[in-house]
Amino acid sequence: MFNKLVSINERPRPFEFYTADELWAEEHTAGQMLMYHLNEDVDLSSRNRAFIERSVEWIIEHFDVGPGVRIADFGCGPGLYTSRLARAQASVTGIDFSSNSIEYARKTAAEEKLNIRYVNENYLDFETEDRFDLVIMIMCDFCALSPGQRAIMLKKFRSILNPGGAILLDVYSLGAFAQREESASYELNQLFGFWSPDKYWGFVNTFKYEEEKVMLDKYTVVEEARTRTVYNWLQYFDRQSLTEEFVAAGLKVDTFFSDVAGTPFDPASGEFAIVAKG
Protein backbone atom coordinates (compact mmCIF):
# COMPACT_ATOMS: atom_id res chain seq x y z
CA MET A 1 0.00 0.00 0.00
CA PHE A 2 2.83 2.42 0.88
CA ASN A 3 4.58 1.84 -2.46
CA LYS A 4 1.27 2.26 -4.26
CA LEU A 5 0.72 5.64 -2.65
CA VAL A 6 4.28 6.68 -3.51
CA SER A 7 3.60 5.83 -7.16
CA ILE A 8 0.28 7.70 -7.17
CA ASN A 9 1.93 10.86 -5.84
CA GLU A 10 5.07 10.63 -7.96
CA ARG A 11 5.91 13.61 -10.19
CA PRO A 12 6.86 12.62 -13.77
CA ARG A 13 9.04 14.63 -16.12
CA PRO A 14 7.12 17.09 -18.32
CA PHE A 15 5.23 15.20 -21.03
CA GLU A 16 6.89 11.94 -19.97
CA PHE A 17 3.68 9.95 -20.57
CA TYR A 18 1.01 10.23 -23.27
CA THR A 19 -2.35 8.63 -22.47
CA ALA A 20 -4.78 10.08 -25.00
CA ASP A 21 -6.21 6.61 -25.63
CA GLU A 22 -7.41 6.39 -22.00
CA LEU A 23 -9.41 9.56 -22.48
CA TRP A 24 -10.72 9.20 -26.02
CA ALA A 25 -10.70 5.48 -26.82
CA GLU A 26 -11.77 3.88 -23.51
CA GLU A 27 -15.49 3.16 -23.96
CA HIS A 28 -16.99 4.53 -20.74
CA THR A 29 -14.76 7.60 -20.52
CA ALA A 30 -15.25 8.44 -24.20
CA GLY A 31 -19.00 8.28 -23.62
CA GLN A 32 -18.67 10.69 -20.73
CA MET A 33 -16.57 13.04 -22.87
CA LEU A 34 -19.26 13.03 -25.57
CA MET A 35 -21.89 13.87 -22.97
CA TYR A 36 -19.90 16.93 -21.89
CA HIS A 37 -19.26 17.89 -25.52
CA LEU A 38 -23.00 18.03 -26.10
CA ASN A 39 -23.82 19.99 -22.93
CA GLU A 40 -24.47 23.40 -24.46
CA ASP A 41 -24.32 25.30 -21.18
CA VAL A 42 -20.78 24.57 -19.98
CA ASP A 43 -17.18 25.06 -21.16
CA LEU A 44 -15.72 21.62 -20.49
CA SER A 45 -15.09 19.33 -23.45
CA SER A 46 -16.42 22.06 -25.76
CA ARG A 47 -17.27 25.73 -25.54
CA ASN A 48 -20.83 26.68 -24.65
CA ARG A 49 -23.33 27.08 -27.49
CA ALA A 50 -23.43 30.88 -27.42
CA PHE A 51 -19.65 31.12 -27.77
CA ILE A 52 -19.53 28.52 -30.56
CA GLU A 53 -22.19 30.43 -32.53
CA ARG A 54 -20.27 33.70 -32.11
CA SER A 55 -16.98 32.00 -32.96
CA VAL A 56 -18.29 30.39 -36.15
CA GLU A 57 -19.85 33.68 -37.29
CA TRP A 58 -16.47 35.38 -36.87
CA ILE A 59 -14.55 32.57 -38.60
CA ILE A 60 -16.92 32.69 -41.58
CA GLU A 61 -16.50 36.45 -41.89
CA HIS A 62 -12.77 36.69 -41.12
CA PHE A 63 -11.69 33.83 -43.40
CA ASP A 64 -14.33 34.45 -46.07
CA VAL A 65 -15.81 30.96 -45.67
CA GLY A 66 -18.22 29.95 -48.40
CA PRO A 67 -18.63 27.63 -51.39
CA GLY A 68 -15.37 26.02 -52.44
CA VAL A 69 -13.49 26.82 -49.23
CA ARG A 70 -11.80 23.71 -47.81
CA ILE A 71 -11.44 23.45 -44.02
CA ALA A 72 -9.75 20.86 -41.77
CA ASP A 73 -10.79 20.71 -38.10
CA PHE A 74 -8.26 18.84 -35.96
CA GLY A 75 -9.93 17.52 -32.79
CA CYS A 76 -13.40 18.12 -34.23
CA GLY A 77 -15.27 16.21 -31.51
CA PRO A 78 -18.94 15.62 -32.36
CA GLY A 79 -18.87 18.21 -35.14
CA LEU A 80 -19.95 21.37 -33.33
CA TYR A 81 -17.76 23.54 -35.57
CA THR A 82 -17.60 21.33 -38.66
CA SER A 83 -21.40 21.16 -39.00
CA ARG A 84 -21.81 24.91 -38.73
CA LEU A 85 -19.01 25.59 -41.21
CA ALA A 86 -20.46 23.06 -43.65
CA ARG A 87 -23.82 24.85 -43.41
CA ALA A 88 -21.93 27.87 -44.76
CA GLN A 89 -21.22 25.64 -47.81
CA ALA A 90 -17.57 24.96 -46.98
CA SER A 91 -16.08 21.55 -47.74
CA VAL A 92 -14.98 20.27 -44.33
CA THR A 93 -12.79 17.45 -43.00
CA GLY A 94 -12.97 16.60 -39.30
CA ILE A 95 -10.37 14.47 -37.50
CA ASP A 96 -10.87 13.08 -34.01
CA PHE A 97 -9.59 10.22 -31.84
CA SER A 98 -12.99 9.46 -30.28
CA SER A 99 -15.11 6.94 -32.18
CA ASN A 100 -18.15 8.03 -30.11
CA SER A 101 -17.75 11.64 -31.20
CA ILE A 102 -17.12 10.74 -34.85
CA GLU A 103 -20.14 8.43 -34.94
CA TYR A 104 -22.35 11.22 -33.59
CA ALA A 105 -20.85 13.73 -36.05
CA ARG A 106 -21.35 11.41 -39.03
CA LYS A 107 -24.98 10.85 -38.09
CA THR A 108 -25.60 14.59 -37.90
CA ALA A 109 -23.88 15.18 -41.24
CA ALA A 110 -25.90 12.40 -42.91
CA GLU A 111 -29.20 13.72 -41.56
CA GLU A 112 -28.48 17.22 -42.86
CA LYS A 113 -26.66 16.08 -46.01
CA LEU A 114 -23.64 18.19 -45.10
CA ASN A 115 -20.40 18.10 -47.10
CA ILE A 116 -18.15 16.74 -44.34
CA ARG A 117 -15.59 13.95 -44.34
CA TYR A 118 -14.89 12.55 -40.89
CA VAL A 119 -11.73 10.63 -40.00
CA ASN A 120 -11.59 8.60 -36.77
CA GLU A 121 -7.89 8.77 -36.02
CA ASN A 122 -5.36 10.31 -33.67
CA TYR A 123 -4.61 13.54 -35.51
CA LEU A 124 -0.88 13.05 -34.87
CA ASP A 125 -1.10 10.15 -37.33
CA PHE A 126 -3.38 11.82 -39.89
CA GLU A 127 -2.03 11.97 -43.46
CA THR A 128 -3.79 13.24 -46.56
CA GLU A 129 -3.18 14.36 -50.13
CA ASP A 130 -5.92 16.99 -49.72
CA ARG A 131 -5.06 20.66 -49.34
CA PHE A 132 -6.99 23.18 -47.27
CA ASP A 133 -7.67 26.91 -47.17
CA LEU A 134 -8.15 26.91 -43.39
CA VAL A 135 -6.90 24.60 -40.64
CA ILE A 136 -8.40 24.95 -37.16
CA MET A 137 -7.59 23.40 -33.79
CA ILE A 138 -9.94 24.73 -31.12
CA MET A 139 -10.43 24.36 -27.34
CA CYS A 140 -6.68 24.67 -26.65
CA ASP A 141 -5.95 21.16 -27.92
CA PHE A 142 -2.51 22.38 -28.96
CA CYS A 143 -1.61 22.84 -25.27
CA ALA A 144 -2.14 19.15 -24.52
CA LEU A 145 0.71 18.13 -26.85
CA SER A 146 4.40 17.79 -26.02
CA PRO A 147 6.93 20.06 -27.75
CA GLY A 148 7.78 17.27 -30.20
CA GLN A 149 4.12 16.57 -30.94
CA ARG A 150 3.44 20.27 -31.46
CA ALA A 151 6.29 20.46 -33.97
CA ILE A 152 4.79 17.49 -35.84
CA MET A 153 1.37 19.16 -35.96
CA LEU A 154 2.66 22.53 -37.17
CA LYS A 155 4.69 20.92 -39.95
CA LYS A 156 1.63 18.87 -40.88
CA PHE A 157 -0.51 22.01 -40.98
CA ARG A 158 2.02 23.76 -43.21
CA SER A 159 2.18 20.81 -45.60
CA ILE A 160 -1.60 20.63 -46.12
CA LEU A 161 -2.25 24.36 -46.57
CA ASN A 162 -3.15 25.78 -49.94
CA PRO A 163 -1.14 28.85 -50.98
CA GLY A 164 -2.54 31.75 -48.98
CA GLY A 165 -4.20 29.37 -46.53
CA ALA A 166 -4.47 30.09 -42.80
CA ILE A 167 -4.22 28.33 -39.44
CA LEU A 168 -6.37 29.23 -36.43
CA LEU A 169 -5.82 27.76 -32.99
CA ASP A 170 -6.07 28.84 -29.36
CA VAL A 171 -3.83 28.31 -26.32
CA TYR A 172 -3.74 29.01 -22.59
CA SER A 173 -1.78 32.08 -21.51
CA LEU A 174 0.95 32.61 -18.93
CA GLY A 175 -1.59 34.66 -16.98
CA ALA A 176 -3.69 31.53 -16.58
CA PHE A 177 -0.56 29.58 -15.60
CA ALA A 178 0.15 32.05 -12.79
CA GLN A 179 -3.28 31.31 -11.34
CA ARG A 180 -2.72 27.55 -11.15
CA GLU A 181 -1.45 25.86 -7.97
CA GLU A 182 -0.32 22.37 -7.05
CA SER A 183 -2.76 20.17 -5.15
CA ALA A 184 -3.58 16.57 -4.25
CA SER A 185 -6.93 15.01 -3.46
CA TYR A 186 -8.85 11.74 -3.64
CA GLU A 187 -12.50 10.79 -3.67
CA LEU A 188 -14.77 7.78 -4.09
CA ASN A 189 -16.12 7.78 -7.67
CA GLN A 190 -14.31 11.05 -8.31
CA LEU A 191 -15.91 13.33 -10.94
CA PHE A 192 -19.30 11.67 -10.37
CA GLY A 193 -18.38 8.34 -11.95
CA PHE A 194 -16.62 9.86 -14.95
CA TRP A 195 -13.85 7.26 -15.06
CA SER A 196 -15.79 4.02 -14.68
CA PRO A 197 -19.34 2.63 -14.31
CA ASP A 198 -18.00 0.56 -11.38
CA LYS A 199 -16.96 1.77 -7.95
CA TYR A 200 -13.47 3.28 -7.86
CA TRP A 201 -11.19 5.60 -5.91
CA GLY A 202 -10.00 8.59 -7.92
CA PHE A 203 -6.75 10.35 -7.02
CA VAL A 204 -5.90 13.74 -8.57
CA ASN A 205 -2.39 15.16 -8.35
CA THR A 206 -1.81 18.58 -9.91
CA PHE A 207 1.84 19.38 -10.59
CA LYS A 208 3.24 22.74 -11.69
CA TYR A 209 6.46 22.99 -13.70
CA GLU A 210 7.58 26.59 -13.35
CA GLU A 211 10.52 26.51 -15.76
CA GLU A 212 8.64 24.77 -18.59
CA LYS A 213 5.32 26.59 -17.99
CA VAL A 214 3.51 23.28 -17.92
CA MET A 215 0.73 21.93 -15.67
CA LEU A 216 -0.17 18.29 -15.16
CA ASP A 217 -3.40 16.89 -13.79
CA LYS A 218 -2.50 13.29 -13.03
CA TYR A 219 -5.57 11.08 -12.51
CA THR A 220 -5.06 7.68 -10.90
CA VAL A 221 -8.18 5.49 -11.05
CA VAL A 222 -8.15 2.54 -8.64
CA GLU A 223 -10.80 -0.08 -9.34
CA GLU A 224 -11.14 -3.52 -7.78
CA ALA A 225 -9.66 -5.27 -10.82
CA ARG A 226 -7.28 -2.64 -12.22
CA THR A 227 -5.47 0.64 -11.68
CA ARG A 228 -4.86 3.12 -14.50
CA THR A 229 -3.34 6.57 -14.76
CA VAL A 230 -4.33 9.38 -17.11
CA TYR A 231 -1.97 12.31 -17.67
CA ASN A 232 -3.59 15.57 -18.72
CA TRP A 233 -0.73 17.89 -19.72
CA LEU A 234 -1.19 21.58 -20.50
CA GLN A 235 1.44 23.88 -21.95
CA TYR A 236 1.00 27.63 -21.36
CA PHE A 237 2.26 30.32 -23.74
CA ASP A 238 2.89 33.98 -24.31
CA ARG A 239 2.94 35.47 -27.80
CA GLN A 240 6.71 35.17 -28.08
CA SER A 241 6.96 31.49 -27.14
CA LEU A 242 4.08 30.57 -29.44
CA THR A 243 5.52 32.62 -32.29
CA GLU A 244 8.87 30.83 -31.95
CA GLU A 245 7.20 27.44 -32.45
CA PHE A 246 5.31 28.63 -35.52
CA VAL A 247 8.37 30.24 -37.08
CA ALA A 248 10.43 27.09 -36.45
CA ALA A 249 7.83 25.19 -38.51
CA GLY A 250 8.16 27.66 -41.40
CA LEU A 251 4.90 29.48 -40.65
CA LYS A 252 4.28 33.23 -40.61
CA VAL A 253 2.33 34.69 -37.71
CA ASP A 254 -0.40 37.03 -38.94
CA THR A 255 -2.18 38.28 -35.79
CA PHE A 256 -3.38 37.44 -32.28
CA PHE A 257 -6.82 37.58 -30.68
CA SER A 258 -8.06 36.89 -27.16
CA ASP A 259 -10.13 33.96 -28.42
CA VAL A 260 -11.32 32.17 -31.56
CA ALA A 261 -14.30 34.53 -31.77
CA GLY A 262 -12.07 37.43 -32.81
CA THR A 263 -12.06 39.35 -29.52
CA PRO A 264 -9.21 41.92 -29.66
CA PHE A 265 -6.06 40.70 -27.94
CA ASP A 266 -5.86 41.42 -24.22
CA PRO A 267 -2.65 40.45 -22.34
CA ALA A 268 -4.76 39.73 -19.26
CA SER A 269 -6.85 37.09 -21.02
CA GLY A 270 -6.56 33.53 -19.75
CA GLU A 271 -6.20 32.27 -23.30
CA PHE A 272 -5.51 33.68 -26.72
CA ALA A 273 -5.74 32.72 -30.38
CA ILE A 274 -3.23 32.90 -33.21
CA VAL A 275 -3.75 33.22 -36.96
CA ALA A 276 -0.80 32.12 -39.08
CA LYS A 277 -0.09 31.62 -42.78
CA GLY A 278 2.03 29.11 -44.65
N, C-alpha and C positions, 0 to 999 in steps of 0.2 A: 504493500500500500504506500509506504514512504517513497519508494522509487517511482511509483506511478505518479504521485503528486509532484515529485521533482520534474518528471518529464512534462506534465501538464503545464507547469509554470516556467518551463525553460524558454529562454529568449533565443530565437534563431537569428542567423545573419539576414540582412535585408534581402528579400526576394529569394531566400534559400529554397523554399518549397512552392510548388505551383499545383493548386488543387481545384482548378476550374471544373473538373468533371464531377466532383462531389457536390458542387452547387448547381450545375446546369444539367447533368446527365443522370444523377441519382433520382429515381422515380418520385419518391415522396417529396423531396426537397424541391425538385423542379416544378412539381404541381403547386407547391406553396409559392414559389417565385412567380408563377403565372397568375395566381390569385392576386398577389400584390401588384403585378403589372396592370391588371385590369381594374384595380380599385382607383376610380377616377378622382378621389378626394385627397389622396396622400402622395407625397414625394418619397417613395421608397424604391421599388424596382424601376418605376417610371415616374416622370413628372406628372403633376395633376392635369386634369383635362383642360382647364382654362389656360395653363401655361403652354401646353402642347398646341392648342389652337392658335395662340398668339405667335408661338415659335414658327409654326408651319406657314402662317400668313407672311411673316417676315422673310422666311427662307424663299418662298415663292416670289416675293417682290424683289429681294436683294439679288437673287441669283437668276432672275428672269426665267423661272420654271414654267414650262408649258409644253406643247406638243413637240416631240423630237428630242427633248432634253433627257439625257441618260443619267440616272442617279444610283449610287451604291450606298446602302446603309449597313454599316458594320456594327453588329450587336443590335439587330433590328427588333428583337423581342417578338411580341405578338402582332407587330405591324402597325403600331400606333402612328408612326411617322410615314412609313411606306404607303399605307393605305391612303392617307390624306394627300401625299404627293402624287400618287397615281391618279387620284380624282382630279388633279390639276393637269392630267393628260401626260405626265412624265412617264418614261419607261424606267421602271425601278427594279433593282436587284437587292434583296435583303439576305443577310448572312447572320446566322445565329447558332450557338452551340446547343440550345435547348430544343429537343424534339417536340415537347409540349407546346412551346411558343410557336414554333414553325407550323405545327399542325393547325393551331388556332388561326394563324395568319393566312395559311393557304385556304382554309375554309371561308374566311371572310373575303379573300380575293376572288374565290370562285363564285360566291354568292353575288358579288357586285360586278363580276366580269372585269376586274381590274388588271391592268397590264403590269404584273409583278412576277418576277422569278424569285423563288425562295430557295436558299441553300442551307441545309442542316449540317453545319460543319463548324469546327473551331476556326474562327476567322484568321488565326495565325497560319493555318494550313491552306487557306483559300487561294486558288489559282484560277485565272481566267484569261481568255484571249480578248474579252470584251474591253471596251474603253468607255470612260465615263466623263461627263461634264461636271459632275459634283459628287464628291465623296464625303459622307458624314459619319461621325462616331459621337453619339450623344449620351448623356447621363454620366459623364466623366469616366467612361470605360477605359480611356487611355491611361488614367491614373492607376488602374489595377494591374498594369503590365510592368515587367521588369525593364531596366534600361535596354537590355538586348532585345527583348520582345518589342519594345517601342521602336527601336531602330528598324526591325523587320517590317513593322506595320507602315512606317513612314516611307520606306523604300518601295513597299508594295503599292501604297497610295500613289506615289510618283509614277510608278510604272504603268498604272492603269488609267491615268488621267489623259483625256484628250488635250491637245494644245489649247491653252487658255482656260483649262479646267481649274476647279477650286476644291479646296478641302475645308471642311468646317468641323471642329470638335471643341469640346469644353473640358476644363480641368479645375481641380481645387487649388486655391491660392495659398500663399504663405500666411496670409492673415487667418485663414481657417486653420492652418497647422498650428499657429500660436495658441489657438483656443483649445486644442486637444490636450488631454492629460492621460497619463498611464493609470490603469486600474486593473483590478482582478475581482471576479465575482463568480458565483455558481448558483444554480437553481434547478429544482426538479422541473422537467419538461420546459426548459428555458425557451423563451420566445413563443410561448403558448403552443408547444408541440410542433414547431416549425421543422425540426430536424428529423423527427421520426413519428410514426403513428403509435409506436410502443412507448412504454415508460422509459425515461432516460434522465441522466444528470447532465446538465450542460454547464461547462466551464468557459468563461470568457476572460482572456488575458489581452489587455490592450498595451502594446509596447510602442514607445516613441523613440525614433532614431533622429536625434537632433542634427547631426552632421549631414545625413543623407536627405533630410526632410521627407521622411517616410513614416507612416503609421501602419501598425499591424493589429488587426482584431483576430486573435487566434481562438477559434472555437473548438473545444474538445467535447465530443459527444460520447458519453459512456452509457451503453445499453447493456442488457444482461448478456447478450451473445457476442458483442463486438464493441470496440472503441475506435473512433475515427476522429481525425483532426482536419479542420478546414482553415486555410490561411487566407484572410482577406486583406491584401496589401493595398495601400494607397500612397501614391507619390504626390507631393505638393509642389507647386511651381510659382515662379514669378515670370514676368514677361521675358526677362533675359534668359533664364534657364530653359524655357520652352522654345524660344527663338533659336538657341544654340542647337537643340536637337533637330529642329526643322532644317536649319541651314546645313547641318552635317549630312542630312539625307538629300541635299540638292534642291530643297524647296525654298521658295521666296515668301516671307511673311508679308501679308497685305495689310491687315489691321486687326485690332483687338476690340472685343465687346465684353460687357459684364456677364452676358449669357447668350444662349443660342436663339434668343428672341430679339437680338439687335439692340439691347439696352446699352447706351453709351458707357464706355469703360470707366470704372470707378475703382481706384486702388484698394478701397476698403471692402470691396465685394468678396464674399467667401469663395467665389469661383469666377472664372472668366472664360471667354471663348476666343478662338483664333481662327482667322481666315488666311489661308495660304494658297499659293499658286505653284504649278510645276515649273 
